[in-house]
Amino acid sequence: MRITVNHEDGGSSIVESEEPIKIAEVLESLDIASSTVLAVLGETIVPHSSTITDDIEIELIVVSSGG
């Protein structure tokens, strides 16, 4: 399956997997700390523990904090 990951900056990354894969594993393969982003499918925020079993396109929203 093919997972397209769209980034806030307009870029995108492709991750391919022959086995079901969790969003957290996709992020790890892209060297993205899961604590720094929200994964959005359509208009729904999905947990990083969600398993992907088909071709999919997700958007990453950077979560920033500071004081």
Helices and strands as residue ranges (DSSP letters): E 2-6, E 12-16, E 21-22, H 23-29, G 34-36, E 37-41, E 44-46, E 51-52, E 56-62
